[in-house]
Amino acid sequence: MMGLDRDRLIELVQVVVRNPLRAFLSALGVGWGLFMIIITVGAARGLENGVKADMGNDVANSMFAWTMSTSIPYKGYQRGRGLELDIDDVRWLEANTQHLDLVCPEIQLGGWQGTNNVIHGKQSGAFDVSGAIAQYQKAKPMNITSGRFLNQADLDAVRKVCVIGSRVQDILFEFGENPLGETVQIQGVLFRVVGVYTPKGNDEDAQNEAESIYIPFTTFGKAFNTRDRVGWLSMLIKDGVDAEEAEEATKQLIKSRLSVHPDDPRAIGCWTMAEEFQKAELLFSGMRLISLLFGSLALLAGVIGITNIMLISIKERTKELGIRRSLGATPVRILCQIIGETLFLTFLAGLCGLVLGVGLLEAVDGYLEGGGDAGVFRHPEIDFGTVLTVLCILLGMAIFAGILPAIRALAIKPVEALRAEG
């Protein structure tokens, strides 16, 4: 059996050795096609990983809502009425919603993206200053690098404490200086630093988040005379609840609370992270599909080249095949021989393309891990499932490529083959 296997292997190798240049040029198409599939799918995954890493500063089921002004008269109120939320509205929403796990009130000095001069010693800088509650971390994940985040005791006691971003620490404090326990001055009010954080993610929003300061919501209202007013709501949608359904239900609840017409399109603004994740996932799925499609077309072109070389090989081996038939080789044996040769040549070329493609992805990943800058491009990779799918496609194409040469070989009559060569 071992001798038979060895002889069969020698026969397969002879297919390549008989005309190495022609075999190489034909196999090049298959290798290139598989190489392109690996590279394009891996590159798409690298872009996907980078974008998702940049989106890491937001929770997938997070939702944000804010009030604007009415555009439809309702219940005696004229259009253009400015709307505001307060802490009682937040508590009412928490008690009446069936779609939300968490509702966090938030307010910022100067309004959305307003910056304020903050002083520590001789250093100063302009930063976002927001009032938040202890549960805010669930809606906006962050890494606490030292100290702690705000807690319920801070809110209950209306403590003048704050948590600062890493960029705030870099600007206001000397290198190596521990900010914990130190005070910073915000609009003339002194706050004690109890924690330092770094945002998750690497996008522009994360960089801006690193230049933010959080103080207890209750302290914010008392120190800056905003009382119980709420700037906007940061919320978490319950697991299994559709984001669009939660958004519409929440907007209707707020409209009901503030006596706003149910069909008013402008009164309540709302944005869900889930929609962005869904759009991104749809985009990446499309990119992977297109990569596989174009790679498969390149692979098909290579397989057609394999078919051509096998047809030429069959013509050149007419006498050999005739002798095999004369010695009793069955049609099935001839069929298996030709398809086996096609599979060998195809998989040999495909293996080379696979190794080169994976090797290039690993090299690029190593470069990025070593500090190379590629923007949002991170960890290009290809998973085992994709490789298995590609190999199955290659197997199907290889069998298809061998059928026509095999049929041509079976059509050879032993007597005519010997006469033609004799």
C-alpha positions in Angstrom: 0.0 0.0 0.0 2.9 2.3 0.9 4.5 1.5 -2.4 1.3 2.3 -4.3 1.0 5.6 -2.4 4.6 6.5 -3.2 4.1 5.7 -6.9 1.0 7.7 -7.0 2.8 10.7 -5.5 5.6 10.4 -8.0 3.0 10.4 -10.8 1.4 13.6 -9.4 4.8 15.3 -9.1 5.6 14.4 -12.7 2.6 16.4 -13.8 4.4 19.5 -12.5 7.9 18.4 -13.5 6.9 17.5 -17.1 6.5 21.2 -18.0 7.4 23.3 -14.9 7.0 26.7 -16.6 3.6 25.9 -17.9 2.5 24.4 -14.6 3.9 27.4 -12.7 2.1 30.0 -14.9 -1.2 28.1 -14.6 -0.8 27.6 -10.9 0.1 31.2 -10.4 -3.5 32.2 -11.2 -4.9 30.0 -8.4 -2.2 31.1 -5.9 -2.8 34.7 -6.7 -6.6 34.3 -6.4 -6.3 32.7 -3.0 -3.7 35.3 -1.9 -6.1 38.1 -2.9 -9.0 36.5 -0.9 -6.8 36.2 2.2 -5.5 39.8 1.9 -8.8 41.5 1.1 -10.8 39.7 3.7 -8.0 40.2 6.3 -7.8 43.9 5.4 -11.6 44.3 5.8 -11.3 42.6 9.2 -8.5 45.0 10.1 -10.6 48.0 9.2 -13.5 46.5 11.2 -11.4 45.9 14.2 -10.1 49.5 14.1 -13.5 51.1 13.8 -15.0 48.9 16.5 -12.0 49.8 18.8 -12.7 53.5 18.1 -16.3 52.9 19.0 -15.3 51.3 22.3 -16.0 54.5 24.2 -19.7 53.9 23.7 -21.9 51.0 24.9 -23.7 49.2 22.0 -27.1 49.6 23.7 -26.6 53.2 24.8 -29.1 56.0 23.9 -29.1 59.7 24.4 -32.0 62.1 24.4 -32.3 65.9 24.8 -35.0 68.6 24.5 -35.3 71.3 21.9 -38.3 73.5 21.0 -41.8 72.5 19.8 -42.9 72.9 16.2 -46.6 72.0 16.6 -49.1 73.9 19.0 -50.5 71.6 21.6 -52.8 71.9 24.7 -52.8 75.7 24.6 -49.1 76.0 24.1 -47.8 77.9 21.0 -45.2 76.5 18.7 -41.6 77.4 19.4 -41.9 76.7 23.1 -38.5 75.9 24.6 -38.4 72.6 26.6 -36.4 71.6 29.6 -36.0 68.5 31.7 -35.5 68.3 35.4 -34.6 65.6 37.9 -38.3 64.9 38.6 -38.9 64.2 34.9 -36.0 61.7 35.1 -37.5 59.9 38.1 -40.9 59.8 36.3 -39.3 58.4 33.2 -37.5 55.7 35.2 -40.8 54.7 36.8 -42.8 54.5 33.6 -40.4 53.1 31.0 -40.4 49.5 30.0 -37.6 49.7 27.5 -34.7 51.2 29.5 -32.3 49.7 32.1 -30.7 52.9 33.1 -31.5 56.7 32.9 -28.7 59.0 33.8 -29.2 62.8 33.9 -26.3 64.9 32.8 -25.7 68.6 32.5 -22.6 70.5 31.3 -21.4 74.0 32.0 -21.9 76.2 29.0 -24.1 73.6 27.3 -23.1 70.9 24.9 -19.4 71.1 24.1 -19.0 74.2 26.3 -15.6 74.6 27.8 -14.6 76.3 31.0 -11.4 77.7 32.5 -10.1 75.3 35.2 -7.2 76.3 37.4 -4.7 74.4 39.5 -1.9 76.5 41.0 -0.3 78.3 38.1 -1.7 76.0 35.4 -5.0 76.4 33.7 -6.9 74.9 30.8 -10.4 74.9 29.1 -12.2 71.6 29.7 -15.7 70.2 29.6 -17.3 70.2 33.1 -20.3 67.9 33.6 -22.6 67.0 36.4 -23.3 63.2 36.5 -24.5 60.5 38.8 -22.7 57.4 40.2 -24.2 55.1 37.6 -22.9 57.2 34.7 -20.0 54.8 34.2 -22.4 52.1 32.9 -23.6 54.4 30.1 -20.1 55.8 29.3 -17.4 53.2 30.1 -14.1 54.5 31.2 -10.9 53.1 32.8 -10.3 54.5 36.3 -6.5 54.7 36.4 -6.3 56.1 40.0 -8.7 56.8 42.8 -12.4 56.3 42.1 -15.4 57.5 40.2 -18.3 59.5 41.8 -20.4 57.5 44.3 -23.9 57.9 45.8 -22.5 59.3 49.0 -21.0 62.2 47.0 -24.4 63.0 45.6 -26.2 62.6 48.9 -23.8 64.8 50.7 -23.4 67.3 47.8 -19.6 66.9 48.0 -17.3 69.2 46.1 -15.3 66.4 44.5 -14.4 65.7 40.9 -13.0 63.0 38.6 -10.7 64.3 35.9 -9.7 62.9 32.5 -6.1 61.9 31.7 -5.5 64.9 29.5 -6.7 67.2 32.3 -4.1 65.7 34.6 -1.4 66.2 32.0 -2.2 69.8 31.6 -3.0 70.9 35.1 -0.4 68.8 37.1 3.3 68.4 36.9 4.7 65.2 35.5 4.7 62.6 38.3 2.5 64.7 40.6 -0.3 62.8 42.2 -3.6 64.7 41.6 -5.6 62.7 44.2 -6.6 64.9 47.1 -5.5 68.1 45.3 -8.0 70.9 44.5 -8.9 72.5 41.2 -10.9 75.7 40.7 -13.9 75.7 38.4 -15.6 79.0 37.9 -14.3 80.1 41.4 -15.4 77.0 43.2 -12.9 74.6 44.6 -13.2 70.8 44.0 -11.1 68.0 45.4 -9.8 65.4 42.9 -10.9 61.9 43.9 -10.2 60.0 40.6 -8.5 60.0 37.2 -9.8 58.1 34.2 -8.9 57.4 30.6 -11.7 56.9 28.1 -12.1 53.6 26.2 -11.6 53.9 22.4 -9.2 55.9 20.3 -11.4 58.0 18.1 -11.8 61.8 18.3 -14.7 61.5 20.8 -12.5 59.5 23.1 -9.7 62.2 22.9 -12.2 64.9 23.8 -13.6 62.7 26.6 -10.1 62.7 28.1 -10.3 66.5 28.5 -13.5 66.3 30.6 -14.2 66.7 34.4 -17.1 65.1 36.2 -18.7 66.4 39.4 -21.7 65.1 41.4 -25.0 66.2 39.7 -26.4 67.6 43.0 -23.2 69.6 43.6 -23.3 70.9 40.1 -26.8 72.3 40.6 -26.0 74.0 43.8 -22.5 75.3 42.8 -23.6 76.7 39.4 -27.2 77.6 40.2 -28.7 75.1 37.7 -30.7 73.5 40.5 -32.4 70.3 39.2 -32.2 71.2 35.5 -31.1 68.4 33.2 -29.1 69.0 30.0 -29.6 65.6 28.4 -30.2 61.9 29.3 -27.7 59.1 28.9 -29.6 55.8 28.8 -29.1 52.0 28.4 -31.7 50.0 26.4 -32.7 46.7 27.9 -31.2 43.5 26.4 -33.4 42.1 23.6 -35.3 45.4 23.1 -35.2 46.8 19.6 -33.3 50.1 19.5 -35.8 51.9 17.2 -38.7 50.7 19.4 -37.0 52.0 22.5 -36.2 55.3 20.9 -39.7 55.9 19.8 -41.2 54.8 23.1 -38.9 57.0 25.1 -39.6 60.1 22.9 -43.3 59.6 23.4 -42.9 59.3 27.1 -41.0 62.5 27.3 -43.5 64.2 25.0 -46.3 63.1 27.2 -44.5 64.4 30.3 -43.8 67.8 28.8 -47.2 68.2 27.1 -45.8 68.0 23.5 -47.8 66.9 20.5 -47.1 63.2 19.8 -46.3 63.9 16.2 -44.0 66.8 16.8 -40.8 65.8 15.0 -38.5 68.5 16.4 -39.3 68.7 20.1 -37.1 65.7 21.3 -33.8 64.8 19.9 -32.6 61.2 20.3 -29.6 59.1 19.1 -28.9 55.4 19.7 -25.5 53.8 19.5 -27.1 50.5 18.4 -28.1 52.0 15.1 -24.5 53.0 14.5 -23.3 49.5 15.3 -25.9 48.0 13.0 -24.8 50.3 10.2 -21.2 49.5 10.8 -21.9 45.7 10.9 -23.9 45.9 7.7 -21.0 47.7 6.0 -18.4 45.2 7.2 -20.6 42.3 6.1 -20.8 43.8 2.7 -17.1 44.4 2.6 -16.4 40.7 3.5 -18.9 39.5 0.9 -17.3 41.7 -1.9 -13.8 40.6 -0.9 -14.9 36.9 -1.2 -16.7 37.6 -4.5 -13.8 39.3 -6.2 -11.3 36.9 -4.7 -13.3 34.0 -5.9 -13.5 35.4 -9.4 -9.7 35.7 -9.4 -9.5 32.1 -8.1 -11.9 31.0 -10.9 -9.7 32.5 -13.5 -6.7 30.6 -12.1 -8.7 27.3 -12.0 -9.6 27.8 -15.7 -5.9 28.0 -16.3 -5.5 24.7 -14.5 -8.2 23.2 -16.7 -6.3 24.4 -19.9 -3.0 22.9 -18.8 -4.7 19.6 -17.9 -6.3 19.5 -21.4 -2.9 20.1 -23.0 -1.5 17.4 -20.7 -4.2 14.9 -21.8 -3.4 15.6 -25.5 0.4 15.0 -24.9 -0.3 11.9 -22.9 -2.6 10.2 -25.4 -0.4 7.2 -25.8 0.2 6.8 -22.0 -3.6 6.9 -21.4 -4.2 4.4 -24.2 -1.7 2.0 -22.7 -3.4 2.3 -19.3 -6.7 1.5 -20.9 -5.2 -1.5 -22.7 -3.8 -2.8 -19.5 -7.2 -2.8 -17.9 -7.5 0.7 -16.3 -11.2 1.3 -15.7 -12.9 4.6 -16.6 -13.3 5.3 -12.8 -9.5 4.8 -12.4 -8.8 7.2 -15.2 -11.3 9.7 -13.9 -9.8 9.6 -10.4 -6.3 9.9 -11.8 -7.1 13.1 -13.8 -9.2 14.7 -11.1 -6.5 13.8 -8.6 -3.8 15.5 -10.7 -6.0 18.6 -11.0 -6.6 18.6 -7.2 -2.9 18.2 -6.5 -1.9 21.1 -8.8 -4.7 23.3 -7.6 -4.1 22.7 -3.9 -0.4 23.1 -4.2 -0.9 26.5 -5.8 -3.6 27.4 -3.3 -1.4 26.4 -0.4 1.3 28.8 -1.5 -1.2 31.6 -1.9 -2.7 30.8 1.6 0.7 30.8 3.3 1.9 34.0 1.6 -1.4 35.8 2.4 -1.5 34.8 6.1 2.2 35.6 6.3 1.7 39.1 5.0 -1.2 39.7 7.4 0.9 38.6 10.3 3.8 40.9 9.2 1.4 43.8 9.0 -0.1 43.0 12.4 3.4 42.8 13.8 4.3 46.2 12.4 1.1 47.7 13.9 1.8 46.0 17.3 5.3 47.5 17.2 3.9 51.0 17.1 3.2 51.5 13.4 0.6 54.1 12.6 -2.2 53.0 10.4 -5.1 55.2 11.6 -8.2 53.1 12.3 -6.6 49.9 10.8 -5.9 47.3 13.5 -5.2 43.6 13.8 -5.8 42.4 10.2 -6.7 38.8 10.5 -8.7 36.0 8.9 -10.6 33.5 11.0 -10.5 29.7 10.6 -14.1 29.6 9.4 -13.3 31.9 6.5 -10.2 29.8 5.6 -12.3 26.6 5.7 -14.9 28.3 3.4 -12.2 29.3 1.0 -10.7 25.9 0.9 -14.1 24.3 0.3 -14.6 26.8 -2.6 -11.2 25.8 -3.9 -12.0 22.1 -3.6 -15.2 22.6 -5.6 -13.5 24.6 -8.3 -10.7 22.0 -8.5 -13.1 19.1 -9.0 -15.0 21.2 -11.6 -11.6 22.0 -13.3 -10.8 18.3 -13.5 -14.1 17.1 -15.0 -13.5 18.3 -18.6 -10.0 16.9 -18.9 -11.2 13.7 -17.3 -14.0 13.4 -19.9 -11.5 14.1 -22.6 -9.3 11.4 -21.3 -12.2 8.9 -21.1 -13.0 9.6 -24.7 -9.6 8.3 -25.8 -9.9 4.8 -27.4 -6.9 2.6 -26.7 -6.4 1.3 -30.3 -6.7 4.8 -31.8 -4.4 6.2 -29.1 -1.7 3.7 -29.9 -2.0 4.1 -33.6 -1.9 7.9 -33.3 1.4 7.8 -31.4 2.8 4.9 -33.3 
